[in-house]
Amino acid sequence: MRADHDILVEIPGVKPPAVHVLDPWTLEAIWDSIRFLPMSRSQFQILERRFTGPCAERDVIRHLAANPALVLPVGECEVRISWANPTEEPA
C-alpha cells in the first residue's frame, strides 16, 4: 500500500471538505483542528493516538481499504475521512 493518496477530510461545523495528501503532517493538522473541541478525556486520548500515533497513517489506509469512509466522533461533531477519488484503487 502507498500512503501518498489524496484524501477528502471534512469536519462539519469546523472545517469544510478539503482534499489533502494522506501523510503524518495531514493527520497532525487534523488533530490540531479538533484537539480543543469539547470532548471527554478518554475520547481526547483515543483521538490523539489515532491521529498522531506511530501507526496513524497505516491505520487510516487500512480502514479506507475496507470501508468507504472513516468517521470518528469528536464531542458533538465528527471527522470524516475518505479517498478523494473513490474510483481510483489504492496501490
C-alpha positions as CSV (number, residue, x, y, z in Angstrom):
1,M,0.0,0.0,0.0
2,R,1.1,3.5,-0.7
3,A,0.4,6.3,1.7
4,D,0.6,9.2,-0.9
5,H,-3.1,9.2,-1.8
6,D,-5.4,12.2,-1.8
7,I,-8.0,12.1,0.9
8,L,-11.1,14.2,1.5
9,V,-11.3,15.5,5.0
10,E,-14.4,17.1,6.5
11,I,-15.2,18.3,10.0
12,P,-18.8,19.5,9.7
13,G,-19.2,22.8,11.6
14,V,-15.4,23.2,12.0
15,K,-13.8,22.8,8.5
16,P,-15.4,22.4,5.1
17,P,-14.4,19.4,2.9
18,A,-10.9,19.7,1.6
19,V,-8.5,17.4,-0.3
20,H,-5.1,16.6,1.3
21,V,-2.4,14.1,0.7
22,L,-2.5,11.4,3.3
23,D,0.7,11.8,5.4
24,P,1.7,12.3,9.0
25,W,1.6,16.1,8.6
26,T,-2.0,16.0,7.4
27,L,-3.1,13.8,10.3
28,E,-1.3,16.1,12.7
29,A,-3.1,19.1,11.2
30,I,-6.5,17.3,11.6
31,W,-5.6,16.7,15.2
32,D,-4.7,20.3,15.7
33,S,-8.1,21.3,14.3
34,I,-10.1,19.2,16.7
35,R,-8.0,18.9,19.9
36,F,-9.6,21.9,21.6
37,L,-13.2,20.9,20.8
38,P,-15.2,19.8,23.9
39,M,-14.7,16.0,24.4
40,S,-14.2,13.6,27.3
41,R,-10.7,12.9,28.5
42,S,-10.8,9.3,27.2
43,Q,-12.0,10.5,23.8
44,F,-9.2,13.0,23.7
45,Q,-6.6,10.3,24.4
46,I,-8.1,7.9,21.8
47,L,-8.2,10.6,19.1
48,E,-4.8,11.9,19.9
49,R,-3.3,8.4,19.4
50,R,-5.5,7.8,16.3
51,F,-4.1,11.0,14.6
52,T,-0.6,11.2,16.0
53,G,0.4,7.7,17.0
54,P,3.2,5.8,15.3
55,C,0.7,3.7,13.2
56,A,-1.8,6.5,12.5
57,E,-1.2,6.7,8.7
58,R,-1.2,3.0,8.3
59,D,-4.4,2.6,10.3
60,V,-6.2,5.2,8.1
61,I,-5.1,3.4,5.0
62,R,-6.2,0.0,6.3
63,H,-9.6,1.4,7.3
64,L,-10.2,3.1,3.9
65,A,-9.1,-0.1,2.1
66,A,-12.1,-1.9,3.7
67,N,-14.6,1.0,4.1
68,P,-15.7,3.9,2.1
69,A,-15.1,6.4,4.9
70,L,-13.6,6.7,8.4
71,V,-16.0,8.6,10.6
72,L,-14.7,9.5,14.1
73,P,-16.9,11.2,16.7
74,V,-15.4,14.3,18.3
75,G,-17.6,15.6,21.1
76,E,-20.8,16.9,19.4
77,C,-19.3,16.7,15.8
78,E,-17.3,14.2,13.8
79,V,-14.3,13.9,11.5
80,R,-15.0,12.3,8.1
81,I,-12.1,11.0,6.0
82,S,-12.4,9.2,2.6
83,W,-10.4,8.8,-0.5
84,A,-10.7,11.9,-2.6
85,N,-11.1,9.8,-5.8
86,P,-13.0,6.7,-4.6
87,T,-13.0,5.1,-8.1
88,E,-9.2,5.0,-8.0
89,E,-8.0,1.8,-6.4
90,P,-5.3,2.5,-3.8
91,A,-2.0,0.8,-4.6
